[in-house]
């Protein structure tokens, strides 16, 4: 994390980043890497409880984000949820968090008997200036897949976005299909005009055209750019391995329509190795006018292995469109426990 801060011009925030992330990781952060993961976290392919990402903003600045799962000393769904809530209390003592939106929906997403692959994850976001931004990810399937739609509808309504759920459904690529599933419900814990409510959908076995259909729900989405980005990063499709993921951003309750849209392409599943993944990511960034020097530095901050000897270091690449912060984000695996071997069976390996 220190090397990553240095690579993107955030070295003056490195001590703070390390201190906060170490606290959030808890017992998992002090466990020797010769031992297996304390908990099979779904944050990363090798079950590391942390993932890094670098956001390349349109103004040329860079943002560092860590996605983190708090792991209890004796882990389990309820125990990890309790550890995350305790960590949230500690974060609120350190930073001026606004938890009003979270408090409105926590009873929906934090049941006594949570189901699914996770309950509560944190995103810790650091820029050159100002306090870090904390974001929570909640699981729409925490009460089971069959209840996800009603849970999301209720949560949006409580937060003032009445009608938004129906708007999203009207722009689903495959209405009524179980191939489009709500995967995350996320909240920025800050009291600002740019604080977001974000709703994520995973599009299983989708085509690029179906991703464009989902993008059409947002005012600011350019569906032609979505198609171009999907082809540059993921190839021609269809995307039969890990799914494409859409997210819609809601900023204020004055309209049912989302203000922004993001598309996340799981590049690691559609290349042979990370050398190919980096080449595709470079081309995508350049096509949108982004200097790739910081990307090269960030990749080398995370690993010194030959990129052609593994796949998965570059996990996702996302295109962010519309307010509050358009740009491109590259997601990097910690590879703390394992490096996935290259696979000639992966689609689009050339």
N, C-alpha and C positions, 0 to 999 in steps of 0.2 A: 504493500500500500504506500509505503514511503517512496519507492521508486516510481510508482504510478503518479503520485502527486508531483514529483519532480518533472516527470515527462511532459505534463500538460500545464506547467506553470503554477502549480498550487503548493509548492514546497513550503510556503509559509503557513499552510494549514495542516501539514503532515502530522505533527504531534497531536493535534486535536482529533484528526481522523482516526489515528491508531488508538487513542485512548477510548473514544466512543465506541468504535467497532469491537474492540476487545471486551468492553463491558456488555455489549449486546450479544456477542457470541457465547459468553458465559463459559461453562465447563468445556464446551466443544473447542473453544479457542486455546485452551492450554493443554489439550490432549496431543500426545506425540503422534506424528504422522506414520510411524511404524505400526500403530494400532489401527484397526478398522474404524470407520466413522462411528461416533457415539449414537447417531441417529441417521437413518437413511433419508436425508433431506431431499426434497424434490427441487430445491433451488438450482442444483447443478447435476449433470449426468453422473458424476462420480460421488454424489451425495455430500459434497462440500456444502456447508451451511452459509456460504457467501458467494456472491457473483459480483464482478466489477462491470461498470460500463462507463464509457466516455461519450458525452453529448457534444456534438459539433454544432454550435449555434450559428444562425445566419449572420450575426455581427462579428464572427471570427473568434469569439471566446469559447472556452471549453468548460464543461461541468463534469465533475466526478460523482458517480453514484455507486453505492454498495447496496445490493439486495441481501437481506440477512434473515435467517430463521433463528430465533432464540431456542436453544436446546437445554432442557432441564438436566440436572445431574442424573436423575432416573427418568429418562425420557418416555414420553407417550403423548397422545393427542391432548389430553386434559392437562398434563404436566407442562408441556411446551406452551400451551395457551396461558397458563398461570405465570410461567417465566416471562412470556412476552408482555403481559399486563404489568408485571413488576418492573420490567425494563422501561415500559412507557412512563410509569410514574417517575423513574429516575431521569428520563429524558425531559420530562416536564419541569423537574427541579432545575435543570441546567439551561433549558431554552424556553422562550415564550411560545409554547405550543397552544394552538386553539383546538380543543377536543370537542367542541359543541356538535359538529356533524357526526363524529364518531359516537358520541353519547346517544344521539338520536337513533342509531341503527345497531348498536352493539348487542342488544338483546336478540336481534335477528340472526346475527352472524356468529355469536359466541354461545352456543347451547351447552348444556351440561354434558352431552355425549356427542362431541364433534365427529363428523365423518369426513371422508375424503383425504387428500394427500397433505393438506395443511389447514391451519385455522387462521393464523395471524402472522404475516411477515412485515418486515420494516424495509423501507427504502430510506437511506441516509444520503442526502444530496448536498454537495459542497461546491460553491463557486468562489471566485477570487475574493469577493467582498460580501459582507453581510453574514447573518447567522445561517447555519445549515437549514435546509428544509427537510422535514420528516414526513414521510408518507406511509400509510398503512395499507396493506393488501389484505382483503377479506375474501373468503371462499364462498361463492354462490351455491356450491354443492355441499356445504357443510352439514345440511340436514338431509342430504341425499339428492341425487340428480333429478328426481321427479319433482322436487320442490324448488328447484333453482329459479324458474321463471317467476313464480309467485313471490319468492323472497326478494328478487331484484325489483320487481314491480313495486312492492311495498316500500322498499328502501328508497327508491327514487321519489315516490310520493311523499314520504316523510320529510325528505330534504327539499321539497318544494318543486320538484320537476314532474308535476302531474301531466300526464300525456306523453312523457318522453319514452316510456317503455313501449307504448303502442307505435310511436314513431320509429323506434329501432326495429321492432318486429316487421313493420311495413317495408323496411329496407334490408331484411335478411336475404342473403343470396338464394336460399332454398326454403321458402316459407313452409313451416310445419315439419321440417326435417330435423332429426336428432343429430345431424352432422355439424350443425352450428350450435355450439354450447357456450354458455356464459362461464368464463374461467376465472375472472378476477373482478372485484368491486373495490376500487381504491379511492382514498381520500387524502388530500393534502391537509396536514395539521397546522394550518396557518390562517390568520385572520387578515387576508389581503384580497384585493379584487381579482388576483390571478390564481387564487386557491381553487383547485380542481376537484370535481367528482369525475372519476373515469370508470367506464364500463368496458370490459374486455370480452371478446368472443373468440373462441377457437373454431376455425373453419376446417374440419377434417375432410381430406380427399377433395380439396377445392381446386379450382382453376384460377388463373389470374383474373379472368373476367368476373368471377364470383367475388373476388376481393374488391374489384372496382364497384360492384353493386353495393357492397357494404359501405364503401367510402361515400357513396352518394347521399347518405343520411346526414352528412355534415355540410354546413354552408361553405366552409373554406377548403374542402377537399377538391383537388384537381385530379379527376379520375385518369386522365392521360398520363400524368406523372406517376400515379400509382402503378399503372401498367408497366411503364418504363422501368421503374425501380424494381418491381417484382421480377422482371426478366433479367435485369442486370445482376441481381443478387442471387436469385433462386433458380434462374433458368426458365425454360418454357412451361414447366408444369405438365400435367397436374401434380399437386403436392400430396403424394400418397404416404409419405412418412410423417414426420412431425407436421402439425398443421400450421398454416398461416394464421396469424392472430391480428384481429382488428381491435382498436380501442377508440371510443368516442368520449370526447371531453365536454363536460358541462360546467359552465362558469357562473351562471346566474339563472334564476328561475323565471326570467321574463319571457322565455320561449321554450317550447318543448324540443326544439331542434338542437342537437349538439353543436358546439362552436368549433371544435377541432376534431381531427381524425389522425390516427397513426396506424401504420401497417408494420408488423413484425415478421420478418422472413427468417426461418430457422436454417440459416445457410449451411450449418454443419451437416444437415441431412441430405444435401443436394450437391455435395462436392466429394472428391476422393480424399482430400487432405487440406490442411490449413494453409498451405502455400496457394492452392487454388482459391480458398476462401478469402485470403488476404487480397489476392489479385482482383477478385470480383468486388470486394469492398472498396478498394482503391478506385476502381472504375466508377462505382456508384457515387462515391464522394466527389470525384472530379466532375462528374456530369451535373452535379448540383452546385459547382463552384466552390468546393471545400478543399483547402490545402491538406494534403495527406501526411505531412511531415509529423504532426502530432500523433497520428494513427500509428506510424512506424515506431515511434518512441514508446507509445503505450504498449504495443505488442511485446517489444523487447523488455519492457519493465516487468511484464508478467512471466515471461519464459525466456530461457536461453537455448531451448532445444531446436533442432532443425524443424521447420514448419512442415516439411513434407513427411515427417516421421509420425505424425499424429493428426487427428481430426477432432474438432470440438472446442479448441481454444477460442476461436471466433464462433460464438454460439448463435446469436441473432444479430441482425442489422435492421434498424427501424427507420422509417420515414415519418417525421412529425409535420403535420400541416395545420395551419390556422393558429389562433391564439391559445395559450400565451407565449409559447416558445417554439416556433417552427425550426426544423433542422433535421439532422441525421444522428442517430445514436448507434454505437457499436458495443456489443455485450461480450465480455471476456470471461472465460471460465478460470477459476483459480487452479484447477487441475491439482488439487492438494493430494488426492489419494490415487489418482489413476489418469493415464493418458490413453484415450481411445485410439486404437490402431487404424491406419488408413484402410478404406474399404473400397474395392473395385466394384462392389455391388451397388454402391450409392448412385442414385439417379443423377445425371448431369455431371459425371465425374471428370469429364474432359475439360 
